[in-house]
Amino acid sequence: MYTQGLDQKSDAVDPQRDDEVRLRQFQARIDQEEKIEAKDWMPDAYRKTLIRQISQHAHSEIVGMLPEGNWITRAPTLRRKAILLAKVQDEAGHGLYLYSAAETLGVSRDELIDQMLTGKAKYSSIFNYPTLTWADIGAIGWLVDGAAIMNQIPLCRCSYGPYARAMVRVCKEESFHQRQGYEIMLTLSRGSDEQIRMAQDALNRWWWPSLMMFGPGDADSKHSAQSMAWKIKRFSNDELRQKFVDVTVPQADYIGLKMPDPDLRKNDETGHYKYGEIDWEEFMQVLAGNGPCNRERLESRQHAHAEGQWVRDAATAYAEKQAARQAAA
Ligand code: BYC
């Protein structure tokens, strides 16, 4: 219990003052790097922010299986197919941990899934782009999982314990995902002219959407200031985007691919790469449901959910039978 220091007398007479005391104590715990656990007192806005972010993250993992799942049957070799299957299964697992983490905040999984299926909840913009060739699977692993790791490593130190702990395993798996993607790109970039062209075309199409994954620029990020004060976020959207650009550009150079950004320059004084203007209008359109695949992604999830109804019914019937047997015994 974290009510220590609360003035019990004023508790009865001045609830507003007690809320202020609780808030101060809550922030002090965060400032001291203590983890907040599910049963601890927390401000409503902290709870809501976490439910929003964790569930958006869970939906992203689940919807994120679709663009890659599309290539499982068309992977070029048995080895590539086994690796891709494992990766997509990892993503299902990440979605499930994250839904469980969100549930600790008092929201039900059914409610969260319903928000996703009805289009009320957001999921990452990146998954509304199509996977046109095998090289897209390489580009997703390299860039999308690369961006995801950059954003998610700091989440392992998020102030909310269940989310932070879930992220530790997620990040280990994302790291394997990033490497398998980069290795596909490396192989293609050492292949035939056609394979090199495919790899370059995939980089051209996935580079800018990957930068958008980090969210709006800091000046337009409405949640960042509060989320950073609560140590849910440890770095701003622009800081993480810059780190991602700085590590990824040399990786492209190494495999001989060219970034699709004529304004990209290294600043030798700061050591950072300056990049060109992001098309924020495109980002807003994708968030508004008008990206190339928004409708297709939602329809696929709705279809899968309906098809899985019998599994949920069977599990519920089994649980009821077990409970009845136990009660009888
Ligand atoms: N796409 O104030 P801001 C993965 C929304 S999964 C869509 O900066 P915040 C993977 C934002 O929600 C990758 N919406 O927000 C899976 C907010 O909207 P509302 C997903 C976006 O929360 C499979 C509004 O814009 N990763 O890695 O402080 C295969 C204002 O933004 C996006 C996570 O979810 C976007 N890109 O910061 C491979 C990580 N960006 O709710 C890989 C956890 C922003 O006010 N999430 N919005 O209507 C986060 O770290 C943060 O939520 C964000 C946004 C950095 C994404």
Residues whose N, C-alpha, C, O or C-beta is under 5 A from the ligand:
A	BS01	BYC	Q53 Q56 H57 S60 E61 G64 E91 K122 Y123 S124 S125 V144 D145 A148 M212 M213 F214 G215 P216 S221 K222 H223 S224 S227
